[in-house]
Amino acid sequence: MTHRNEWIIIGISGVTCGGKTTLANKLTEILTPVYVFHQDKYFYPDDSPKHIPCDGLAHNNYDVLSALDMHSMHEDIMATLKGDLKAHQSSIGRRPEQMEIKGKKFLIVEGFTVLNFKPIMELCDFRYYFILEYGECLSRRVYRLYDPPDIDGYFDTCVWPEHLRYRAEIEKDSRVVLLDGTRPDAFDVVLNDLRNAGATHV
């Protein structure tokens, strides 16, 4: 039996280079106690038969849910909710500026398609999805280093089309708050939501 009522679960998803990890990191600095799951840690190995190739490219498509072991991620989340803490605990000592909700722990789930995986989507109390326009996203992506690295054509063949497909799914769900990745106030939006839910300074 989980202790689900002891947790506040925050899902942060959306476009590549949109600000997901930055937001998650800022939240881990101010919330207490807080535990974090990063979806990127659940990619199958590069040589896994689970991967599917990009059309016309000698490269795996890493921008689809099937490129990740989402069932293991969900199992680890559920184990954490039961008290077998598999997430990274980011708040060790309390600081005056931190926030808490009495009797609750925070769990942050972050990744480009975490909210497109229904079992995780349904667990979340708060759901946020970053969006960017094509040009802004591409200009940010070229400065990122990936392993394996992007090859010519990968963004237009896989990254952007897959994002649009997953974004279309998300936009049908009114529970999800869309965040403009070019605006600096995403952290303030989430913090305000948490305050309204009962968070206080410790």
C-alpha positions in Angstrom: 0.0 0.0 0.0 1.4 3.4 -1.0 1.4 6.4 1.3 0.2 8.6 -1.6 -1.5 11.1 0.6 1.9 12.0 2.1 3.2 13.3 -1.2 2.8 16.3 -3.5 3.9 15.2 -7.0 5.0 17.7 -9.6 5.3 16.7 -13.2 7.5 18.9 -15.5 7.6 18.1 -19.1 7.8 19.6 -22.6 10.0 20.6 -25.5 13.7 20.0 -25.6 15.8 22.8 -24.2 12.6 24.5 -22.9 13.7 24.9 -19.3 12.5 21.7 -17.6 15.7 20.8 -15.7 16.3 24.4 -14.8 12.8 24.6 -13.2 13.3 21.2 -11.5 16.6 22.3 -10.0 15.2 25.6 -8.7 12.4 23.8 -7.0 14.7 21.3 -5.4 16.6 24.2 -3.8 13.5 25.6 -2.1 11.2 22.7 -1.4 11.7 20.4 1.5 11.7 17.5 1.8 12.0 16.9 -2.0 12.9 13.9 -4.2 13.6 14.0 -7.9 13.3 11.7 -10.9 14.9 12.6 -14.2 13.5 10.8 -17.2 16.8 11.0 -19.1 18.2 8.4 -16.7 15.8 5.8 -18.1 16.9 5.7 -21.7 17.6 2.2 -23.0 21.3 1.6 -23.9 22.2 2.7 -27.4 22.5 -0.8 -28.7 19.1 -1.9 -27.2 16.8 -3.6 -29.7 14.0 -1.5 -28.2 15.2 1.5 -30.2 13.7 2.3 -33.6 15.7 4.1 -36.3 14.9 7.6 -37.6 13.5 7.5 -41.1 16.4 7.9 -43.6 19.1 8.5 -40.9 21.7 6.2 -39.3 20.5 7.2 -35.9 18.2 5.9 -33.2 15.0 7.9 -32.5 15.5 9.0 -28.9 12.5 11.3 -29.0 9.8 8.7 -28.6 8.5 7.1 -25.4 9.6 3.7 -26.6 13.3 4.8 -26.3 12.9 4.9 -22.5 12.1 2.2 -19.9 9.1 4.1 -18.7 7.8 1.0 -16.8 10.9 0.9 -14.7 10.6 4.6 -14.0 7.0 4.2 -12.9 8.0 1.3 -10.7 10.7 3.3 -9.1 8.3 6.2 -8.5 5.8 3.8 -6.9 8.5 2.3 -4.7 9.4 5.7 -3.5 5.8 6.5 -2.7 5.8 3.4 -0.6 8.9 4.5 1.3 11.6 2.6 -0.6 13.3 5.8 -1.7 14.7 5.3 -5.2 14.7 9.0 -6.1 17.5 11.4 -5.5 16.9 13.3 -2.3 17.8 16.9 -2.9 17.1 18.6 0.4 19.2 17.4 3.3 19.2 20.3 5.7 16.6 22.9 6.1 17.3 26.5 5.3 15.2 29.6 6.2 14.1 30.2 2.6 12.8 26.8 2.0 9.1 25.9 1.8 7.2 22.9 3.1 3.6 21.6 3.4 3.1 20.1 6.8 2.9 16.4 6.7 3.9 16.2 3.0 6.9 15.3 0.9 7.6 16.6 -2.6 8.3 14.4 -5.6 9.4 16.1 -8.8 9.2 14.0 -12.1 11.0 15.7 -14.9 11.4 14.8 -18.6 10.4 15.6 -22.1 7.6 13.0 -22.3 6.8 12.1 -18.7 3.3 13.5 -18.9 2.7 11.5 -22.1 3.1 8.3 -20.1 -0.4 8.0 -18.6 0.5 6.1 -15.3 2.8 9.0 -14.4 0.5 11.7 -15.7 -2.3 10.4 -13.5 0.0 10.4 -10.4 0.8 14.1 -10.6 -0.9 16.8 -8.5 0.6 19.6 -10.6 1.5 19.3 -14.3 3.6 21.7 -16.3 4.6 21.6 -19.9 7.1 23.9 -21.6 6.6 25.1 -25.1 8.9 26.9 -27.6 8.6 27.9 -31.2 10.6 26.0 -33.8 13.3 28.7 -34.3 14.0 29.3 -30.6 14.1 25.6 -29.9 16.5 24.9 -32.7 18.8 27.8 -31.8 19.0 26.4 -28.2 19.5 22.8 -29.3 22.6 23.5 -31.4 24.5 24.5 -28.2 23.7 21.3 -26.4 25.9 18.2 -26.4 24.2 14.9 -26.5 25.5 11.3 -26.2 25.2 10.1 -28.9 25.4 13.5 -30.5 22.8 14.8 -32.9 23.5 14.2 -36.6 22.5 16.4 -39.5 18.8 16.2 -40.1 18.0 14.7 -36.7 16.2 17.7 -35.4 13.9 18.1 -38.4 13.3 14.4 -38.9 12.8 13.3 -35.3 13.0 15.9 -32.6 10.6 18.5 -33.8 7.9 16.2 -35.4 7.8 14.0 -32.3 7.5 17.0 -30.0 4.6 18.4 -32.0 2.9 15.0 -31.8 3.3 14.7 -28.0 2.5 18.3 -27.5 -0.8 17.8 -29.3 -1.7 15.1 -26.8 -0.9 17.3 -23.8 -2.9 20.3 -25.1 -6.0 18.2 -24.9 -5.7 17.9 -21.1 -6.9 21.0 -19.3 -5.1 19.9 -16.1 -1.7 20.8 -17.7 -0.4 24.3 -17.4 1.5 25.4 -20.5 4.7 27.4 -19.8 6.4 29.6 -22.4 10.0 28.6 -22.3 11.1 32.1 -23.3 9.6 33.7 -20.2 11.5 34.0 -17.0 8.6 33.5 -14.6 8.0 29.7 -14.8 9.4 29.2 -11.3 7.2 31.9 -9.9 4.1 30.3 -11.5 4.8 27.0 -9.9 5.7 28.5 -6.5 2.5 30.4 -6.5 0.5 27.2 -7.2 2.3 25.5 -4.3 1.6 28.4 -2.0 -2.0 28.2 -2.8 -1.9 24.5 -2.0 -0.7 25.3 1.5 3.1 25.5 1.3 4.8 27.7 3.9 8.3 28.8 4.8 10.0 26.5 7.2 
